[in-house]
């Protein structure tokens, strides 16, 4: 009987470690003590991150 077993290849090379910094970071807002995730590249916590609103639908009807 023919050998029909499928064989996978072992992953070669080094597995890339997740980008992370070792030091603990806190929010850039002065009085905020929120610890940022090592994987969070932003300098503010979610509460203090400057909000950007995506494109708004429709148009603004000026009040008369
Ligand atoms: Zn904050």
PDB file of the backbone (N, CA, C, O) and the ligand in Angstrom, with CONECT records:
HET     ZN  A 101       1
ATOM      1  N   UNK A   1       0.832  -1.195   0.000  1.00  0.00           N
ATOM      2  CA  UNK A   1       0.000   0.000   0.000  1.00  0.00           C
ATOM      3  C   UNK A   1       0.876   1.258   0.000  1.00  0.00           C
ATOM      4  O   UNK A   1       1.829   1.380   0.769  1.00  0.00           O
ATOM      5  N   UNK A   2       0.520   2.173  -0.880  1.00  0.00           N
ATOM      6  CA  UNK A   2       1.331   3.390  -1.010  1.00  0.00           C
ATOM      7  C   UNK A   2       1.165   4.255   0.231  1.00  0.00           C
ATOM      8  O   UNK A   2       0.110   4.298   0.865  1.00  0.00           O
ATOM      9  N   UNK A   3       2.214   4.914   0.533  1.00  0.00           N
ATOM     10  CA  UNK A   3       2.181   5.796   1.697  1.00  0.00           C
ATOM     11  C   UNK A   3       1.477   7.099   1.311  1.00  0.00           C
ATOM     12  O   UNK A   3       2.057   7.936   0.620  1.00  0.00           O
ATOM     13  N   UNK A   4       0.281   7.264   1.737  1.00  0.00           N
ATOM     14  CA  UNK A   4      -0.465   8.456   1.328  1.00  0.00           C
ATOM     15  C   UNK A   4      -0.645   9.421   2.497  1.00  0.00           C
ATOM     16  O   UNK A   4      -1.507  10.299   2.479  1.00  0.00           O
ATOM     17  N   UNK A   5       0.176   9.234   3.491  1.00  0.00           N
ATOM     18  CA  UNK A   5       0.050  10.103   4.648  1.00  0.00           C
ATOM     19  C   UNK A   5       0.508  11.522   4.313  1.00  0.00           C
ATOM     20  O   UNK A   5       1.586  11.720   3.751  1.00  0.00           O
ATOM     21  N   UNK A   6      -0.303  12.482   4.655  1.00  0.00           N
ATOM     22  CA  UNK A   6       0.109  13.869   4.456  1.00  0.00           C
ATOM     23  C   UNK A   6       0.989  14.290   5.620  1.00  0.00           C
ATOM     24  O   UNK A   6       0.690  14.056   6.791  1.00  0.00           O
ATOM     25  N   UNK A   7       2.064  14.908   5.245  1.00  0.00           N
ATOM     26  CA  UNK A   7       2.956  15.380   6.291  1.00  0.00           C
ATOM     27  C   UNK A   7       3.088  16.890   6.213  1.00  0.00           C
ATOM     28  O   UNK A   7       3.288  17.455   5.138  1.00  0.00           O
ATOM     29  N   UNK A   8       2.978  17.519   7.339  1.00  0.00           N
ATOM     30  CA  UNK A   8       3.167  18.961   7.366  1.00  0.00           C
ATOM     31  C   UNK A   8       4.625  19.278   7.606  1.00  0.00           C
ATOM     32  O   UNK A   8       5.401  18.459   8.099  1.00  0.00           O
ATOM     33  N   UNK A   9       4.960  20.486   7.240  1.00  0.00           N
ATOM     34  CA  UNK A   9       6.332  20.909   7.493  1.00  0.00           C
ATOM     35  C   UNK A   9       6.398  21.626   8.832  1.00  0.00           C
ATOM     36  O   UNK A   9       5.538  22.437   9.175  1.00  0.00           O
ATOM     37  N   UNK A  10       7.397  21.317   9.539  1.00  0.00           N
ATOM     38  CA  UNK A  10       7.611  22.036  10.784  1.00  0.00           C
ATOM     39  C   UNK A  10       7.965  23.487  10.472  1.00  0.00           C
ATOM     40  O   UNK A  10       8.721  23.754   9.537  1.00  0.00           O
ATOM     41  N   UNK A  11       7.433  24.410  11.235  1.00  0.00           N
ATOM     42  CA  UNK A  11       7.725  25.820  10.996  1.00  0.00           C
ATOM     43  C   UNK A  11       9.182  26.095  11.314  1.00  0.00           C
ATOM     44  O   UNK A  11       9.649  25.890  12.434  1.00  0.00           O
ATOM     45  N   UNK A  12       9.874  26.557  10.312  1.00  0.00           N
ATOM     46  CA  UNK A  12      11.291  26.836  10.517  1.00  0.00           C
ATOM     47  C   UNK A  12      11.499  28.292  10.881  1.00  0.00           C
ATOM     48  O   UNK A  12      10.602  29.116  10.699  1.00  0.00           O
ATOM     49  N   UNK A  13      12.637  28.602  11.377  1.00  0.00           N
ATOM     50  CA  UNK A  13      12.941  29.971  11.743  1.00  0.00           C
ATOM     51  C   UNK A  13      12.395  30.277  13.116  1.00  0.00           C
ATOM     52  O   UNK A  13      11.726  29.458  13.746  1.00  0.00           O
ATOM     53  N   UNK A  14      12.696  31.462  13.553  1.00  0.00           N
ATOM     54  CA  UNK A  14      12.276  31.830  14.895  1.00  0.00           C
ATOM     55  C   UNK A  14      10.875  32.413  14.851  1.00  0.00           C
ATOM     56  O   UNK A  14      10.539  33.193  13.960  1.00  0.00           O
ATOM     57  N   UNK A  15      10.096  32.040  15.784  1.00  0.00           N
ATOM     58  CA  UNK A  15       8.778  32.639  15.901  1.00  0.00           C
ATOM     59  C   UNK A  15       8.967  34.064  16.406  1.00  0.00           C
ATOM     60  O   UNK A  15       9.673  34.314  17.383  1.00  0.00           O
ATOM     61  N   UNK A  16       8.305  34.999  15.699  1.00  0.00           N
ATOM     62  CA  UNK A  16       8.508  36.397  16.067  1.00  0.00           C
ATOM     63  C   UNK A  16       7.785  36.698  17.381  1.00  0.00           C
ATOM     64  O   UNK A  16       6.574  36.499  17.485  1.00  0.00           O
ATOM     65  N   UNK A  17       8.510  37.166  18.357  1.00  0.00           N
ATOM     66  CA  UNK A  17       7.841  37.511  19.614  1.00  0.00           C
ATOM     67  C   UNK A  17       7.009  38.765  19.416  1.00  0.00           C
ATOM     68  O   UNK A  17       7.365  39.610  18.595  1.00  0.00           O
ATOM     69  N   UNK A  18       5.928  38.904  20.133  1.00  0.00           N
ATOM     70  CA  UNK A  18       5.120  40.110  20.000  1.00  0.00           C
ATOM     71  C   UNK A  18       5.914  41.331  20.423  1.00  0.00           C
ATOM     72  O   UNK A  18       6.707  41.300  21.365  1.00  0.00           O
ATOM     73  N   UNK A  19       5.670  42.403  19.692  1.00  0.00           N
ATOM     74  CA  UNK A  19       6.369  43.628  20.032  1.00  0.00           C
ATOM     75  C   UNK A  19       5.879  44.125  21.383  1.00  0.00           C
ATOM     76  O   UNK A  19       4.692  44.388  21.574  1.00  0.00           O
ATOM     77  N   UNK A  20       6.775  44.243  22.274  1.00  0.00           N
ATOM     78  CA  UNK A  20       6.379  44.710  23.594  1.00  0.00           C
ATOM     79  C   UNK A  20       7.570  45.378  24.253  1.00  0.00           C
ATOM     80  O   UNK A  20       8.723  45.001  24.043  1.00  0.00           O
ATOM     81  N   UNK A  21       7.261  46.354  25.033  1.00  0.00           N
ATOM     82  CA  UNK A  21       8.331  46.979  25.795  1.00  0.00           C
ATOM     83  C   UNK A  21       8.244  46.459  27.218  1.00  0.00           C
ATOM     84  O   UNK A  21       7.186  46.031  27.679  1.00  0.00           O
ATOM     85  N   UNK A  22       9.333  46.503  27.877  1.00  0.00           N
ATOM     86  CA  UNK A  22       9.343  45.900  29.206  1.00  0.00           C
ATOM     87  C   UNK A  22       8.921  46.855  30.311  1.00  0.00           C
ATOM     88  O   UNK A  22       8.357  46.439  31.323  1.00  0.00           O
ATOM     89  N   UNK A  23       9.193  48.121  30.114  1.00  0.00           N
ATOM     90  CA  UNK A  23       8.856  49.039  31.194  1.00  0.00           C
ATOM     91  C   UNK A  23       7.361  49.305  31.224  1.00  0.00           C
ATOM     92  O   UNK A  23       6.680  49.239  30.201  1.00  0.00           O
ATOM     93  N   UNK A  24       6.878  49.600  32.384  1.00  0.00           N
ATOM     94  CA  UNK A  24       5.458  49.893  32.518  1.00  0.00           C
ATOM     95  C   UNK A  24       5.221  51.346  32.154  1.00  0.00           C
ATOM     96  O   UNK A  24       5.971  52.233  32.562  1.00  0.00           O
ATOM     97  N   UNK A  25       4.199  51.573  31.404  1.00  0.00           N
ATOM     98  CA  UNK A  25       3.896  52.929  30.991  1.00  0.00           C
ATOM     99  C   UNK A  25       2.543  53.332  31.545  1.00  0.00           C
ATOM    100  O   UNK A  25       1.613  52.531  31.643  1.00  0.00           O
ATOM    101  N   UNK A  26       2.472  54.585  31.896  1.00  0.00           N
ATOM    102  CA  UNK A  26       1.191  55.117  32.345  1.00  0.00           C
ATOM    103  C   UNK A  26       0.723  56.148  31.339  1.00  0.00           C
ATOM    104  O   UNK A  26       1.471  56.567  30.456  1.00  0.00           O
ATOM    105  N   UNK A  27      -0.493  56.536  31.486  1.00  0.00           N
ATOM    106  CA  UNK A  27      -1.096  57.508  30.588  1.00  0.00           C
ATOM    107  C   UNK A  27      -0.292  58.812  30.616  1.00  0.00           C
ATOM    108  O   UNK A  27       0.243  59.204  31.653  1.00  0.00           O
ATOM    109  N   UNK A  28      -0.219  59.466  29.466  1.00  0.00           N
ATOM    110  CA  UNK A  28       0.566  60.693  29.366  1.00  0.00           C
ATOM    111  C   UNK A  28      -0.110  61.862  30.062  1.00  0.00           C
ATOM    112  O   UNK A  28       0.523  62.882  30.332  1.00  0.00           O
ATOM    113  N   UNK A  29      -1.373  61.716  30.347  1.00  0.00           N
ATOM    114  CA  UNK A  29      -2.084  62.756  31.091  1.00  0.00           C
ATOM    115  C   UNK A  29      -1.518  62.796  32.509  1.00  0.00           C
ATOM    116  O   UNK A  29      -1.361  61.761  33.158  1.00  0.00           O
ATOM    117  N   UNK A  30      -1.218  63.992  32.971  1.00  0.00           N
ATOM    118  CA  UNK A  30      -0.448  64.130  34.197  1.00  0.00           C
ATOM    119  C   UNK A  30      -1.075  63.436  35.401  1.00  0.00           C
ATOM    120  O   UNK A  30      -0.408  62.679  36.107  1.00  0.00           O
ATOM    121  N   UNK A  31      -2.342  63.694  35.628  1.00  0.00           N
ATOM    122  CA  UNK A  31      -2.950  63.163  36.852  1.00  0.00           C
ATOM    123  C   UNK A  31      -3.540  61.776  36.658  1.00  0.00           C
ATOM    124  O   UNK A  31      -4.193  61.239  37.553  1.00  0.00           O
ATOM    125  N   UNK A  32      -3.314  61.214  35.516  1.00  0.00           N
ATOM    126  CA  UNK A  32      -3.900  59.908  35.243  1.00  0.00           C
ATOM    127  C   UNK A  32      -2.895  58.801  35.536  1.00  0.00           C
ATOM    128  O   UNK A  32      -1.755  58.840  35.074  1.00  0.00           O
ATOM    129  N   UNK A  33      -3.324  57.837  36.293  1.00  0.00           N
ATOM    130  CA  UNK A  33      -2.428  56.765  36.712  1.00  0.00           C
ATOM    131  C   UNK A  33      -2.697  55.469  35.945  1.00  0.00           C
ATOM    132  O   UNK A  33      -2.167  54.408  36.275  1.00  0.00           O
ATOM    133  N   UNK A  34      -3.504  55.582  34.951  1.00  0.00           N
ATOM    134  CA  UNK A  34      -3.886  54.375  34.232  1.00  0.00           C
ATOM    135  C   UNK A  34      -2.675  53.720  33.575  1.00  0.00           C
ATOM    136  O   UNK A  34      -1.931  54.347  32.821  1.00  0.00           O
ATOM    137  N   UNK A  35      -2.511  52.478  33.879  1.00  0.00           N
ATOM    138  CA  UNK A  35      -1.396  51.739  33.305  1.00  0.00           C
ATOM    139  C   UNK A  35      -1.746  51.332  31.886  1.00  0.00           C
ATOM    140  O   UNK A  35      -2.821  50.801  31.610  1.00  0.00           O
ATOM    141  N   UNK A  36      -0.813  51.594  31.008  1.00  0.00           N
ATOM    142  CA  UNK A  36      -1.076  51.231  29.620  1.00  0.00           C
ATOM    143  C   UNK A  36      -0.571  49.822  29.352  1.00  0.00           C
ATOM    144  O   UNK A  36       0.397  49.352  29.951  1.00  0.00           O
ATOM    145  N   UNK A  37      -1.232  49.199  28.469  1.00  0.00           N
ATOM    146  CA  UNK A  37      -0.823  47.851  28.102  1.00  0.00           C
ATOM    147  C   UNK A  37       0.529  47.892  27.400  1.00  0.00           C
ATOM    148  O   UNK A  37       0.846  48.852  26.697  1.00  0.00           O
ATOM    149  N   UNK A  38       1.305  46.864  27.594  1.00  0.00           N
ATOM    150  CA  UNK A  38       2.595  46.798  26.912  1.00  0.00           C
ATOM    151  C   UNK A  38       2.391  46.771  25.406  1.00  0.00           C
ATOM    152  O   UNK A  38       3.269  47.162  24.637  1.00  0.00           O
ATOM    153  N   UNK A  39       1.244  46.313  25.006  1.00  0.00           N
ATOM    154  CA  UNK A  39       0.978  46.186  23.581  1.00  0.00           C
ATOM    155  C   UNK A  39       0.264  47.405  23.028  1.00  0.00           C
ATOM    156  O   UNK A  39       0.010  47.508  21.828  1.00  0.00           O
ATOM    157  N   UNK A  40      -0.055  48.325  23.926  1.00  0.00           N
ATOM    158  CA  UNK A  40      -0.717  49.540  23.508  1.00  0.00           C
ATOM    159  C   UNK A  40       0.336  50.583  23.177  1.00  0.00           C
ATOM    160  O   UNK A  40       1.055  51.047  24.062  1.00  0.00           O
ATOM    161  N   UNK A  41       0.431  50.948  21.921  1.00  0.00           N
ATOM    162  CA  UNK A  41       1.499  51.857  21.522  1.00  0.00           C
ATOM    163  C   UNK A  41       1.144  53.306  21.766  1.00  0.00           C
ATOM    164  O   UNK A  41       1.984  54.191  21.602  1.00  0.00           O
ATOM    165  N   UNK A  42      -0.072  53.552  22.149  1.00  0.00           N
ATOM    166  CA  UNK A  42      -0.479  54.938  22.318  1.00  0.00           C
ATOM    167  C   UNK A  42      -0.015  55.471  23.670  1.00  0.00           C
ATOM    168  O   UNK A  42       0.278  54.714  24.595  1.00  0.00           O
ATOM    169  N   UNK A  43       0.041  56.804  23.755  1.00  0.00           N
ATOM    170  CA  UNK A  43       0.577  57.383  24.976  1.00  0.00           C
ATOM    171  C   UNK A  43      -0.511  57.766  25.967  1.00  0.00           C
ATOM    172  O   UNK A  43      -0.214  58.105  27.113  1.00  0.00           O
ATOM    173  N   UNK A  44      -1.754  57.715  25.542  1.00  0.00           N
ATOM    174  CA  UNK A  44      -2.836  58.020  26.453  1.00  0.00           C
ATOM    175  C   UNK A  44      -3.659  56.772  26.707  1.00  0.00           C
ATOM    176  O   UNK A  44      -3.698  55.854  25.888  1.00  0.00           O
ATOM    177  N   UNK A  45      -4.312  56.757  27.851  1.00  0.00           N
ATOM    178  CA  UNK A  45      -5.242  55.671  28.087  1.00  0.00           C
ATOM    179  C   UNK A  45      -6.485  55.927  27.243  1.00  0.00           C
ATOM    180  O   UNK A  45      -6.620  56.974  26.610  1.00  0.00           O
ATOM    181  N   UNK A  46      -7.355  54.987  27.248  1.00  0.00           N
ATOM    182  CA  UNK A  46      -8.521  55.124  26.376  1.00  0.00           C
ATOM    183  C   UNK A  46      -9.385  56.293  26.790  1.00  0.00           C
ATOM    184  O   UNK A  46     -10.072  56.888  25.959  1.00  0.00           O
ATOM    185  N   UNK A  47      -9.357  56.626  28.061  1.00  0.00           N
ATOM    186  CA  UNK A  47     -10.197  57.717  28.527  1.00  0.00           C
ATOM    187  C   UNK A  47      -9.659  59.070  28.079  1.00  0.00           C
ATOM    188  O   UNK A  47     -10.427  60.015  27.896  1.00  0.00           O
ATOM    189  N   UNK A  48      -8.357  59.165  27.902  1.00  0.00           N
ATOM    190  CA  UNK A  48      -7.762  60.451  27.583  1.00  0.00           C
ATOM    191  C   UNK A  48      -7.254  60.539  26.147  1.00  0.00           C
ATOM    192  O   UNK A  48      -6.723  61.571  25.735  1.00  0.00           O
ATOM    193  N   UNK A  49      -7.411  59.507  25.422  1.00  0.00           N
ATOM    194  CA  UNK A  49      -6.982  59.563  24.034  1.00  0.00           C
ATOM    195  C   UNK A  49      -7.820  60.592  23.298  1.00  0.00           C
ATOM    196  O   UNK A  49      -9.041  60.628  23.452  1.00  0.00           O
ATOM    197  N   UNK A  50      -7.184  61.411  22.513  1.00  0.00           N
ATOM    198  CA  UNK A  50      -7.954  62.394  21.736  1.00  0.00           C
ATOM    199  C   UNK A  50      -8.880  61.664  20.788  1.00  0.00           C
ATOM    200  O   UNK A  50      -8.467  60.784  20.033  1.00  0.00           O
ATOM    201  N   UNK A  51     -10.121  62.046  20.846  1.00  0.00           N
ATOM    202  CA  UNK A  51     -11.095  61.326  20.039  1.00  0.00           C
ATOM    203  C   UNK A  51     -11.130  61.896  18.636  1.00  0.00           C
ATOM    204  O   UNK A  51     -11.120  63.110  18.429  1.00  0.00           O
ATOM    205  N   UNK A  52     -11.169  61.011  17.709  1.00  0.00           N
ATOM    206  CA  UNK A  52     -11.325  61.426  16.318  1.00  0.00           C
ATOM    207  C   UNK A  52     -12.634  60.840  15.827  1.00  0.00           C
ATOM    208  O   UNK A  52     -12.858  59.632  15.896  1.00  0.00           O
ATOM    209  N   UNK A  53     -13.464  61.688  15.348  1.00  0.00           N
ATOM    210  CA  UNK A  53     -14.731  61.182  14.854  1.00  0.00           C
ATOM    211  C   UNK A  53     -14.596  60.871  13.375  1.00  0.00           C
ATOM    212  O   UNK A  53     -14.076  61.677  12.605  1.00  0.00           O
ATOM    213  N   UNK A  54     -15.052  59.737  12.999  1.00  0.00           N
ATOM    214  CA  UNK A  54     -15.019  59.413  11.583  1.00  0.00           C
ATOM    215  C   UNK A  54     -16.007  60.284  10.818  1.00  0.00           C
ATOM    216  O   UNK A  54     -16.794  61.028  11.403  1.00  0.00           O
ATOM    217  N   UNK A  55     -15.946  60.175   9.547  1.00  0.00           N
ATOM    218  CA  UNK A  55     -16.809  60.983   8.692  1.00  0.00           C
ATOM    219  C   UNK A  55     -18.268  60.849   9.132  1.00  0.00           C
ATOM    220  O   UNK A  55     -18.785  59.745   9.306  1.00  0.00           O
ATOM    221  N   UNK A  56     -18.893  61.966   9.299  1.00  0.00           N
ATOM    222  CA  UNK A  56     -20.281  61.938   9.702  1.00  0.00           C
ATOM    223  C   UNK A  56     -21.169  61.828   8.488  1.00  0.00           C
ATOM    224  O   UNK A  56     -20.887  62.370   7.419  1.00  0.00           O
ATOM    225  N   UNK A  57     -22.228  61.123   8.689  1.00  0.00           N
ATOM    226  CA  UNK A  57     -23.167  60.978   7.575  1.00  0.00           C
ATOM    227  C   UNK A  57     -24.040  62.213   7.446  1.00  0.00           C
ATOM    228  O   UNK A  57     -24.269  62.942   8.411  1.00  0.00           O
ATOM    229  N   UNK A  58     -24.503  62.420   6.277  1.00  0.00           N
ATOM    230  CA  UNK A  58     -25.434  63.506   6.049  1.00  0.00           C
ATOM    231  C   UNK A  58     -24.749  64.865   6.144  1.00  0.00           C
ATOM    232  O   UNK A  58     -23.522  64.956   6.159  1.00  0.00           O
ATOM    233  N   UNK A  59     -25.520  65.867   6.206  1.00  0.00           N
ATOM    234  CA  UNK A  59     -24.940  67.202   6.328  1.00  0.00           C
ATOM    235  C   UNK A  59     -25.610  67.902   7.492  1.00  0.00           C
ATOM    236  O   UNK A  59     -26.721  67.569   7.903  1.00  0.00           O
ATOM    237  N   UNK A  60     -24.901  68.871   7.998  1.00  0.00           N
ATOM    238  CA  UNK A  60     -25.427  69.605   9.123  1.00  0.00           C
ATOM    239  C   UNK A  60     -26.352  70.697   8.625  1.00  0.00           C
ATOM    240  O   UNK A  60     -25.943  71.582   7.873  1.00  0.00           O
ATOM    241  N   UNK A  61     -27.585  70.627   9.047  1.00  0.00           N
ATOM    242  CA  UNK A  61     -28.545  71.636   8.646  1.00  0.00           C
ATOM    243  C   UNK A  61     -28.427  72.814   9.593  1.00  0.00           C
ATOM    244  O   UNK A  61     -28.680  72.676  10.790  1.00  0.00           O
ATOM    245  N   UNK A  62     -28.051  73.960   9.077  1.00  0.00           N
ATOM    246  CA  UNK A  62     -27.874  75.119   9.955  1.00  0.00           C
ATOM    247  C   UNK A  62     -29.188  75.550  10.577  1.00  0.00           C
ATOM    248  O   UNK A  62     -30.225  75.623   9.917  1.00  0.00           O
ATOM    249  N   UNK A  63     -29.111  75.828  11.853  1.00  0.00           N
ATOM    250  CA  UNK A  63     -30.317  76.239  12.549  1.00  0.00           C
ATOM    251  C   UNK A  63     -30.713  77.638  12.129  1.00  0.00           C
ATOM    252  O   UNK A  63     -29.867  78.517  11.965  1.00  0.00           O
ATOM    253  N   UNK A  64     -31.961  77.827  11.962  1.00  0.00           N
ATOM    254  CA  UNK A  64     -32.420  79.157  11.561  1.00  0.00           C
ATOM    255  C   UNK A  64     -33.233  79.816  12.653  1.00  0.00           C
ATOM    256  O   UNK A  64     -33.698  80.943  12.483  1.00  0.00           O
TER     257      UNK A  64
HETATM  258 ZN    ZN A 101      -5.434  58.682  31.095  1.00  0.00          ZN
END
